[in-house]
Amino acid sequence: MKNTYFTSEELELKNRAFLLGDAVKVSFFVRNSQLIMDEECYFFLMASMRKMRMNIPLTYTLEFFQTLFKEKVIDGGEVKNGIINFLVYRNSDGVTLSKSTVSYFFEITEMNDVLAINERSLELDLIKEINVNNNLLSNIRVHSPENIYAGIYAQENDLDDVILLNPNKRIARSISGNLLFLEGNVIKVPKHSEGAYISPLLENFVTFLHKNNLADIQEHEIIAFESQKAEEILMISDEKGIFSIKKIRNKTFENARFSELVEGWKNSFPN
């Protein structure tokens, strides 16, 4: 089944994504043959493009993306559950970069349920050789050589992912997502100002917990050692899905409480 799509039939290799990494990526979610959180994901895409000073086409409306994904993914691709990773890249055709046109590419990863915790739990460790920034562009999904280096480091050390720190040696995020640390009834989440990703999936989850008084959600500046104090750790990745963390160094973690919370969140959506 075809699961990659371009603006046109041919991929132009002289685009600035290929040459310079001049692109932004946002995920959309399909559950039970319906787009969910599409409005939040759309506004995040618009905000990401504005931060990168991209020329947003007038055709890029919410309805445009709803129609595009329904025709290409849900109906045409017969995808019932999955993540659409949508990448917008700048072309080299304008008088100035901010006036250049943009094109898109997207691919679909199918899964059983985008709102369920993945059956495979992860083993992580800290990486200290590099850190990630905590500026305006750190919160959106743009080209990141730090992610590439960290991914290779994880593979070479038999890890599933790594915890990335910011220049202040505090926890920012993992390679592909954000980390939530559970202690008692408190869930600590790194602040965006620490270098964490903006994540519609994460924001929807913590909003559900807050509205239903299921946990005390706290945005924090989290030092690396605090990862060892947590009872449970969850990783939410717009790109890959939701994962329990089973081990960081010599510390192993449970997942019963987060499993219960995610199950309640999942059941709050229409079937």
PAZAPA-4460 file (N, C-alpha, C; in steps of 0.05 Angstrom, whole numbers, plus 32768, in hexadecimal, padded with zeros to 4 digits):
% residues 271
    n_x    n_y    n_z   ca_x   ca_y   ca_z    c_x    c_y    c_z   seq   type   mol
   8011   7FE8   8000   8000   8000   8000   8011   8019   8000     1      M     A
   800A   802C   7FF0   8019   8045   7FEF   8015   8054   8009     2      K     A
   802B   805C   8016   8028   806B   802F   803A   8084   8030     3      N     A
   8043   808D   8019   8051   80A7   8018   8045   80B8   8002     4      T     A
   8043   80D2   8007   8036   80E4   7FF4   8045   80FE   7FF1     5      Y     A
   8046   8109   7FD9   8053   8122   7FD4   803F   8136   7FC9     6      F     A
   8047   8150   7FC9   8036   8164   7FBC   8031   815D   7F9F     7      T     A
   8047   8155   7F91   8044   814D   7F75   804E   8131   7F73     8      S     A
   804C   8125   7F5C   8053   8109   7F58   8071   8105   7F5A     9      E     A
   8081   8119   7F53   809E   8116   7F54   80A9   8126   7F6B    10      E     A
   80BC   811B   7F79   80CA   8129   7F8F   80E1   8139   7F83    11      L     A
   80E0   8154   7F87   80F5   8165   7F7D   810B   8166   7F91    12      E     A
   8122   815A   7F8A   8138   8158   7F9D   8147   8172   7FA3    13      L     A
   8141   8187   7F94   814E   81A1   7F9A   813E   81B1   7FAE    14      K     A
   812B   81A5   7FBB   811C   81B4   7FCF   812E   81B8   7FE7    15      N     A
   8127   81CB   7FF8   8139   81D3   800E   8137   81C0   8026    16      R     A
   8123   81AF   8026   8123   819A   803B   813A   8186   8035    17      A     A
   813D   817F   801C   8153   816C   8015   816E   8179   8018    18      F     A
   8171   8192   8010   818B   819F   8011   8193   81AA   802C    19      L     A
   817F   81B5   803B   8185   81C4   8053   8175   81BD   806C    20      L     A
   8163   81AA   8069   8151   81A3   807F   813D   81B9   8085    21      G     A
   8136   81C9   8070   8124   81E0   8074   8107   81D5   8072    22      D     A
   80FD   81CA   8088   80E3   81BE   8088   80D9   81BC   80A5    23      A     A
   80BF   81B9   80A8   80B3   81B4   80C2   80A1   819B   80BF    24      V     A
   809D   818D   80D6   808D   8175   80D5   8079   8175   80EC    25      K     A
   8061   816D   80E6   804C   816B   80FA   803D   8151   80F4    26      V     A
   8033   8144   8109   8024   812B   8106   8006   8130   8108    27      S     A
   7FF7   8120   80F8   7FDA   811F   80FA   7FD3   8102   8101    28      F     A
   7FBC   80FE   810D   7FB5   80E4   8118   7F9B   80D9   810D    29      F     A
   7F9B   80C0   8105   7F84   80B2   80FB   7F7C   809C   810F    30      V     A
   7F63   809D   8119   7F5A   8088   812B   7F3E   8080   8123    31      R     A
   7F3A   8066   811F   7F21   805B   8116   7F16   8069   80FD    32      N     A
   7F29   806D   80EA   7F22   807A   80D0   7F19   8097   80D2    33      S     A
   7F21   80A4   80E8   7F1A   80C0   80EB   7F33   80D0   80F4    34      Q     A
   7F36   80E9   80EA   7F4B   80FA   80F5   7F43   8103   8111    35      L     A
   7F56   8101   8123   7F51   810C   813E   7F65   8122   8144    36      I     A
   7F5D   8135   8155   7F6F   814B   815C   7F78   815A   8143    37      M     A
   7F69   8159   812E   7F72   8165   8115   7F75   8184   8117    38      D     A
   7F63   8190   8126   7F65   81AD   8129   7F7E   81B5   8138    39      E     A
   7F85   81A7   814E   7F9D   81AD   815D   7FB6   81A8   814C    40      E     A
   7FB6   8193   813D   7FCD   818C   812C   7FD0   81A1   8116    41      C     A
   7FBA   81AA   810B   7FBB   81BE   80F6   7FC6   81D8   8100    42      Y     A
   7FBD   81E1   8117   7FC7   81FB   8122   7FE4   81F9   8129    43      F     A
   7FED   81E1   8132   8009   81DD   8138   801A   81DF   811F    44      F     A
   8010   81D4   8109   801E   81D6   80EF   8020   81F3   80E6    45      L     A
   800A   8202   80E8   800B   821E   80E1   801F   822D   80F2    46      M     A
   801F   8228   810C   8032   8236   811E   804E   822E   8118    47      A     A
   8053   8215   8111   806F   820C   810A   8078   8219   80F1    48      S     A
   8067   821C   80DD   806E   8229   80C4   8074   8246   80C8    49      M     A
   8064   8253   80D9   8069   8270   80DF   8084   8273   80ED    50      R     A
   808B   8262   80FF   80A4   8264   810D   80BC   8261   80FA    51      K     A
   80B8   8251   80E5   80CD   824D   80D1   80CB   8261   80BA    52      M     A
   80BA   8275   80BE   80B5   828B   80AA   80AF   8280   808E    53      R     A
   809E   826B   808E   8095   8260   8075   807D   826E   806A    54      M     A
   807B   826E   804F   8065   827A   8041   804D   8267   8042    55      N     A
   803A   826B   8053   8023   8259   8056   800F   825D   803F    56      I     A
   800A   8248   802F   7FF7   824C   8019   7FDB   8251   8023    57      P     A
   7FCC   8261   8015   7FB0   8267   801C   7F9F   824D   801C    58      L     A
   7FA8   8239   800C   7F99   8220   800B   7F9C   820F   8024    59      T     A
   7FB0   8215   8034   7FB6   8205   804C   7FA2   820B   8062    60      Y     A
   7F89   8203   805E   7F74   8206   8072   7F71   81EB   8080    61      T     A
   7F63   81EB   8096   7F5D   81D2   80A4   7F4D   81C0   8092    62      L     A
   7F3B   81CA   8083   7F2A   81BA   8071   7F3B   81AD   805B    63      E     A
   7F50   81BB   8052   7F62   81B0   803E   7F6F   8196   8048    64      F     A
   7F79   8197   8061   7F87   8180   806C   7F73   816A   8073    65      F     A
   7F5B   8171   807C   7F47   815C   8082   7F40   814D   8068    66      Q     A
   7F3C   815C   8052   7F36   8150   8039   7F4D   813F   802E    67      T     A
   7F65   814B   802F   7F7D   813D   8025   7F80   8122   8033    68      L     A
   7F7F   8121   804D   7F84   8109   805C   7F6D   80F5   8059    69      F     A
   7F55   80FF   8056   7F3E   80ED   8052   7F41   80DF   8037    70      K     A
   7F48   80EF   8022   7F4A   80E4   8007   7F62   80D1   8004    71      E     A
   7F79   80DA   800E   7F92   80CC   8009   7F98   80B6   801D    72      K     A
   7F90   80BA   8036   7F98   80A8   804B   7F81   8096   8054    73      V     A
   7F6B   80A2   805C   7F55   8093   8068   7F45   8083   8053    74      I     A
   7F3D   8091   803E   7F2E   8084   8029   7F40   8077   8015    75      D     A
   7F52   8086   8009   7F64   807B   7FF4   7F77   8067   7FFF    76      G     A
   7F83   806D   8016   7F97   805A   8022   7F8B   8046   8034    77      G     A
   7F71   8048   803A   7F63   8036   804C   7F71   8033   8067    78      E     A
   7F7B   8049   8071   7F88   8049   808B   7F73   804E   80A1    79      V     A
   7F71   803C   80B4   7F5E   803F   80CA   7F6A   804B   80E3    80      K     A
   7F84   8045   80E8   7F92   804F   80FF   7FAF   8054   80F8    81      N     A
   7FB8   806C   80FE   7FD4   8071   80F8   7FDC   808E   80FD    82      G     A
   7FF5   8094   80F9   8000   80AF   80FB   8009   80B9   80E0    83      I     A
   8000   80D0   80D9   8009   80DD   80C0   801F   80F1   80C7    84      I     A
   8037   80EC   80BF   804D   80FF   80C4   804F   8111   80AB    85      N     A
   8047   812A   80AF   8044   813D   8099   805B   8151   809A    86      F     A
   806A   8153   8084   8081   8165   8082   807D   817A   806D    87      L     A
   8080   8193   8074   807F   81A9   8061   809B   81B4   805D    88      V     A
   80A3   81B7   8044   80BE   81C1   803E   80BC   81D8   802B    89      Y     A
   80D1   81E9   802D   80D2   8202   801E   80E0   81FC   8003    90      R     A
   80D5   8208   7FED   80E1   8206   7FD3   80F4   821E   7FCE    91      N     A
   8104   821C   7FBA   8117   8231   7FB3   810E   8240   7F9B    92      S     A
   80F7   824D   7F9D   80EB   825A   7F86   80E1   8277   7F8B    93      D     A
   80E7   8282   7FA2   80DE   829C   7FA8   80F3   82B2   7FA7    94      G     A
   80EB   82CB   7FA5   80FE   82E1   7FA6   810D   82E1   7FC1    95      V     A
   80FF   82DB   7FD6   810B   82D7   7FF0   8101   82BC   7FFB    96      T     A
   810F   82B2   800F   8107   8298   801A   80EB   8299   8026    97      L     A
   80E4   82AF   8033   80C9   82B0   803F   80B3   82B1   802B    98      S     A
   80BA   82B7   8011   80A5   82B8   7FFC   80A5   829F   7FEB    99      K     A
   80B8   828D   7FF0   80B9   8274   7FE0   80A1   8263   7FE6   100      S     A
   8099   8253   7FD2   8083   8241   7FD6   808B   8229   7FE8   101      T     A
   8078   821A   7FF0   807E   8203   8000   8070   81EB   7FF3   102      V     A
   807B   81D3   7FF9   806F   81BA   7FF0   806E   81A7   8008   103      S     A
   8060   8191   8004   805E   817F   801B   8064   8162   8013   104      Y     A
   806B   8153   8028   806E   8136   8026   8062   812B   8040   105      F     A
   8054   8114   803D   804C   8107   8056   804C   80E9   8053   106      F     A
   8050   80DB   8069   804F   80BE   806A   803E   80B5   8082   107      E     A
   8035   809C   8080   8023   8092   8094   802F   807A   80A1   108      I     A
   802E   807A   80BC   8035   8062   80CB   801B   8057   80D7   109      T     A
   8014   803F   80CF   7FFC   8032   80D9   8001   8024   80F4   110      E     A
   7FED   8024   8105   7FEF   8017   811F   7FD4   8010   8129   111      M     A
   7FD2   8001   813E   7FB8   7FF7   8148   7FA7   800E   8153   112      N     A
   7FB4   8020   8162   7FA5   8036   816F   7FB9   804B   8177   113      D     A
   7FB7   8063   816B   7FCA   8078   8171   7FC9   8082   818E   114      V     A
   7FB3   807C   819C   7FAF   8085   81B8   7FB6   806F   81CC   115      L     A
   7FC0   8058   81C3   7FC7   8043   81D5   7FE5   8042   81DA   116      A     A
   7FED   8039   81F2   8009   8036   81F8   8014   801F   81E7   117      I     A
   802A   8023   81D9   8036   800F   81C9   803D   7FF6   81DA   118      N     A
   803A   7FDF   81CE   8040   7FC6   81DD   805D   7FC4   81E5   119      E     A
   806F   7FD0   81D5   808B   7FCF   81DB   8093   7FE7   81EC   120      R     A
   809C   7FE1   8205   80A6   7FF6   8216   80C4   7FFB   8210   121      S     A
   80CE   8013   8218   80E8   801C   820F   80FD   801D   8225   122      L     A
   8116   801A   821C   812D   801E   822E   813B   8037   8225   123      E     A
   8140   8049   8238   814D   8062   8232   8166   8066   8243   124      L     A
   8176   807A   823C   818C   8083   824C   8190   80A0   8245   125      D     A
   81A0   80AE   8256   81A7   80CA   8251   81BE   80CA   823D   126      L     A
   81BF   80DF   822D   81D6   80E5   821C   81E1   8100   8224   127      I     A
   81FB   8100   8229   8208   8119   8233   821A   8126   821F   128      K     A
   8220   8119   8209   8233   8125   81F6   8227   813D   81E8   129      E     A
   820D   813D   81E4   8200   8153   81D6   81E8   815C   81E6   130      I     A
   81DE   8174   81E0   81C5   817D   81EC   81B3   818A   81D7   131      N     A
   819A   8190   81DE   8188   819D   81CB   8182   81B9   81D5   132      V     A
   817D   81CB   81C3   8178   81E7   81CA   815C   81EA   81D7   133      N     A
   8158   8201   81E2   813D   8207   81EE   8134   8223   81E5   134      N     A
   8135   8227   81CA   812C   8240   81BF   8112   823D   81B0   135      N     A
   810A   8251   81A0   80F1   8251   8192   80EC   8239   8180   136      L     A
   8102   8230   8173   8100   821B   8160   8103   81FF   816C   137      L     A
   810B   81FE   8185   810F   81E4   8192   80F6   81D4   8197   138      S     A
   80DF   81E3   8198   80C6   81D6   819F   80B7   81CA   8187   139      N     A
   80C0   81D0   816E   80B3   81C6   8156   80C5   81B1   8149   140      I     A
   80BA   81A2   8138   80C9   818C   812C   80D6   8195   8112   141      R     A
   80EE   819D   8114   80FF   81A6   80FE   8118   8194   80FD   142      V     A
   8128   8198   80E8   8140   8189   80E6   8151   818B   80FF   143      H     A
   815A   8175   810A   8169   8174   8122   8180   8160   8120   144      S     A
   8199   816A   811C   81B0   8157   811B   81B4   814A   8136   145      P     A
   81AA   8157   814C   81AC   814A   8166   819C   8130   8167   146      E     A
   8184   8130   815A   8174   8118   815A   8182   8102   814A   147      N     A
   818F   8109   8134   819D   80F5   8124   81B4   80E8   8134   148      I     A
   81C4   80F9   8141   81DA   80F0   8151   81D0   80DE   8168   149      Y     A
   81BB   80E7   8176   81B0   80D9   818C   81A4   80BE   8183   150      A     A
   8198   80BE   816C   818D   80A5   8161   81A2   8090   815C   151      G     A
   81B9   8099   8151   81CF   8086   814C   81DB   807D   8167   152      I     A
   81DD   808F   817A   81E7   8088   8195   81D5   8073   81A1   153      Y     A
   81BB   8076   819F   81A8   8063   81AA   81AB   8047   819D   154      A     A
   81AE   8047   8183   81B1   802D   8175   81CB   801F   817D   155      Q     A
   81E0   802E   817F   81FA   8022   8186   81FB   8019   81A3   156      E     A
   81EA   8023   81B4   81E9   801B   81D0   81D1   800A   81D7   157      N     A
   81C3   7FFF   81C3   81AC   7FED   81C7   8196   7FFB   81D7   158      D     A
   8191   8014   81D1   817C   8023   81DF   8166   8029   81CB   159      L     A
   814E   802D   81D5   8138   8034   81C4   8136   8052   81BE   160      D     A
   8140   8062   81D1   813F   807F   81CF   8153   808A   81E4   161      D     A
   8157   80A4   81E4   8168   80B0   81F9   815B   80C9   8203   162      V     A
   8162   80D1   821B   8159   80EA   8227   816C   8100   8220   163      I     A
   8162   8115   8214   8173   812B   820B   8170   8142   821F   164      L     A
   8186   814E   8227   8186   8164   823A   818A   817E   822B   165      L     A
   8182   8194   8238   8187   81AF   822D   81A1   81BA   8237   166      N     A
   81AA   81D1   822E   81C4   81DC   8237   81C7   81DF   8255   167      P     A
   81B0   81E0   8263   81B1   81E2   8280   81B1   81C7   828E   168      N     A
   81B6   81B2   827E   81B7   8196   8289   819D   818D   8295   169      K     A
   8187   8198   828B   816D   818E   8294   815F   817F   827D   170      R     A
   814C   816E   8285   813F   815D   8271   812E   816E   825E   171      I     A
   8132   816A   8244   8122   8178   822F   810E   8165   8224   172      A     A
   8117   814E   8219   8106   813B   820B   8116   8123   8204   173      R     A
   8109   8110   81F6   8117   80FA   81EA   811B   8101   81CC   174      S     A
   8126   80EE   81BC   812A   80F3   81A0   810F   80F9   8192   175      I     A
   80FC   80E9   8198   80E3   80EA   8188   80CB   80F5   8197   176      S     A
   80CD   80FA   81B1   80B6   8103   81BF   80BB   8110   81DA   177      G     A
   80A6   8114   81E9   80A8   8120   8204   80A5   810B   8219   178      N     A
   80B0   8110   8231   80AF   80FE   8247   809E   8109   825D   179      L     A
   808E   80F7   8269   807D   80FD   8280   8086   80EC   8298   180      L     A
   808B   80F9   82AF   8095   80EB   82C6   8080   80EA   82DC   181      F     A
   8078   80D2   82E4   8063   80CE   82F8   806F   80C8   8313   182      L     A
   8067   80D8   8327   806F   80D4   8343   8055   80D8   8354   183      E     A
   804A   80C2   835F   8031   80C4   836E   801B   80CD   835B   184      G     A
   800F   80E4   8362   7FF9   80EF   8351   8003   8106   8340   185      N     A
   801D   810A   833F   8029   8121   8330   8036   8117   8317   186      V     A
   802F   8124   8301   803D   811E   82E7   804D   8137   82E0   187      I     A
   8067   8134   82DF   8079   814A   82D7   807F   8148   82BA   188      K     A
   807D   815F   82AC   8083   8161   8290   8097   8178   828C   189      V     A
   80AD   8174   827D   80BF   818A   8277   80B1   81A1   8269   190      P     A
   80B8   81B9   8270   80AC   81D1   8264   80B6   81D3   8247   191      K     A
   80A6   81E1   8237   80AE   81E7   821B   80C8   81F8   821B   192      H     A
   80CB   8209   822F   80E3   821A   8231   80FC   820A   8238   193      S     A
   80F8   81F0   823F   810F   81DE   8244   8118   81D0   822B   194      E     A
   8109   81D3   8215   8110   81C5   81FC   80FD   81AF   81F5   195      G     A
   80E7   81AB   8204   80D4   8196   81FD   80C4   819D   81E4   196      A     A
   80BC   8189   81D6   80AB   818D   81BE   8090   8197   81C5   197      Y     A
   8084   81A8   81B4   8068   81AE   81B5   805A   8195   81A9   198      I     A
   8046   818A   81B6   803A   8171   81AE   801C   8171   81B1   199      S     A
   800D   8172   819C   7FF0   8171   819E   7FE6   8158   81AD   200      P     A
   7FF4   8141   81A8   7FED   8128   81B5   7FF1   812A   81D3   201      L     A
   8008   8134   81DC   800D   8137   81F8   7FFA   814B   8205   202      L     A
   7FF5   8161   81F7   7FE3   8176   8203   7FC7   816C   8206   203      E     A
   7FBE   815B   81F3   7FA3   8150   81F6   7FA2   813D   820E   204      N     A
   7FB6   812D   8212   7FB7   811A   8228   7FB7   8128   8243   205      F     A
   7FC9   813B   8246   7FCB   8149   8261   7FB2   815A   8266   206      V     A
   7FA6   8165   8251   7F8D   8174   8254   7F77   8161   825E   207      T     A
   7F75   8149   8254   7F62   8135   825D   7F66   812F   827B   208      F     A
   7F80   812B   8282   7F86   8124   829E   7F7E   813B   82B1   209      L     A
   7F85   8153   82A8   7F7F   816B   82B9   7F61   816F   82BC   210      H     A
   7F52   816E   82A6   7F35   8173   82A7   7F27   815F   82B9   211      K     A
   7F31   8146   82BA   7F24   8131   82C9   7F31   812C   82E4   212      N     A
   7F43   813F   82EC   7F51   813D   8306   7F5D   8121   830B   213      N     A
   7F6A   8116   82F6   7F76   80FC   82F8   7F93   80FD   8301   214      L     A
   7F9F   8114   82FE   7FBB   8117   8306   7FC1   8135   8309   215      A     A
   7FD6   813B   8318   7FDF   8157   831B   7FF5   815B   8306   216      D     A
   7FEF   816A   82F1   8002   816E   82DB   8013   8186   82E2   217      I     A
   802D   8183   82E2   8040   8199   82E8   8055   819B   82D3   218      Q     A
   8058   81B3   82C7   806E   81B8   82B5   8087   81C0   82C6   219      E     A
   809D   81B3   82C1   80B4   81B6   82D3   80CE   81BA   82C3   220      H     A
   80E2   81C4   82D1   80FE   81C1   82C9   8108   81A9   82D8   221      E     A
   810F   8194   82C8   8115   817A   82D4   8132   8173   82D0   222      I     A
   8141   816F   82E5   815D   8167   82E3   815E   814A   82DC   223      I     A
   8174   8142   82D0   8177   8127   82C6   8172   8111   82DC   224      A     A
   817B   8116   82F4   8179   8102   8309   815C   80FC   8310   225      F     A
   8149   810F   830B   812D   810A   8311   8121   80F4   8301   226      E     A
   812D   80ED   82EA   8123   80D6   82DB   8125   80BC   82EB   227      S     A
   8137   80BB   82FE   813B   80A3   830E   8127   80A2   8326   228      Q     A
   811B   80B9   832C   8108   80BB   8342   80EC   80B4   833A   229      K     A
   80E6   80B5   8320   80CA   80B0   8317   80C2   8093   831C   230      A     A
   80A8   8090   8321   809C   8075   8323   8096   8069   8308   231      E     A
   808C   807A   82F6   8086   8072   82DB   808E   8089   82C8   232      E     A
   8095   8082   82AF   809C   8096   829B   808D   808E   8281   233      I     A
   8081   80A2   8275   8074   809E   825B   8081   80B0   8246   234      L     A
   8084   80A6   822E   808D   80B6   8218   8076   80B9   8204   235      M     A
   806F   80D2   81FE   805B   80D8   81E9   8068   80E5   81D1   236      I     A
   8067   80D8   81BB   8073   80E1   81A2   805E   80E4   818D   237      S     A
   805A   80FD   8183   8047   8102   816D   8050   80F1   8155   238      D     A
   8069   80EC   8152   8074   80DF   813A   8070   80C1   813B   239      E     A
   8073   80B5   8154   8074   8098   8156   805E   808C   8167   240      K     A
   8052   809B   817A   803D   8091   818B   8045   8093   81A8   241      G     A
   8039   8082   81B9   803B   8083   81D6   8049   806A   81E0   242      I     A
   805D   806E   81F2   806D   8058   81FB   8072   805A   8219   243      F     A
   8072   8044   8227   807B   8042   8243   8099   8040   8243   244      S     A
   80A6   804B   8257   80C2   8048   825B   80C7   8032   8270   245      I     A
   80D5   801E   8269   80DA   8007   827B   80F4   8009   828B   246      K     A
   8108   8017   827F   8122   8017   828C   8132   8030   8284   247      K     A
   813F   803C   8298   8153   8051   8293   816B   8049   82A5   248      I     A
   8181   8042   8298   8198   8038   82A6   8190   8020   82B7   249      R     A
   8194   8020   82D1   818E   8009   82E1   8173   800A   82EE   250      N     A
   8164   801F   82E8   8149   8023   82F5   8134   8019   82E2   251      K     A
   8122   8008   82EC   810B   7FFF   82DC   80F2   800C   82E6   252      T     A
   80DE   800E   82D5   80C6   801E   82DB   80AD   800D   82D6   253      F     A
   8099   8012   82E6   807E   8006   82E2   806F   8016   82CC   254      E     A
   8058   800C   82C4   8048   801A   82B1   802A   8019   82B6   255      N     A
   8022   800E   82CE   8006   8009   82D3   7FF5   8023   82D4   256      A     A
   8000   8037   82E2   7FF0   8050   82E5   7FED   805F   82CB   257      R     A
   8003   8062   82BC   8001   806F   82A2   7FEF   805F   828F   258      F     A
   7FF0   8045   8290   7FDF   8034   827F   7FC2   803A   8285   259      S     A
   7FBB   803D   829F   7FA0   8043   82A7   7F97   805E   829D   260      E     A
   7FA9   8072   82A0   7FA2   808D   8297   7F9F   808F   8279   261      L     A
   7FB1   8082   826A   7FAF   8083   824D   7F96   8074   8243   262      V     A
   7F8F   805F   8251   7F76   8050   8249   7F5E   8061   824D   263      E     A
   7F5D   8070   8263   7F46   8082   8268   7F45   8098   8253   264      G     A
   7F5C   80A3   824C   7F5D   80B8   8237   7F53   80AC   821C   265      W     A
   7F5D   8095   8215   7F55   8088   81FC   7F37   8083   81FB   266      K     A
   7F2B   807B   8211   7F0F   8076   8212   7EFE   808F   8211   267      N     A
   7F0A   80A6   8215   7EFB   80BF   8214   7EF5   80C8   81F8   268      S     A
   7F02   80BB   81E4   7EFE   80C2   81C8   7EE7   80B0   81BD   269      F     A
   7ED8   80BB   81AA   7EC3   80AB   819E   7ECF   8093   818F   270      P     A
   7EC1   807D   818F   7ECB   8065   8181   7EC3   8067   8163   271      N     A
***
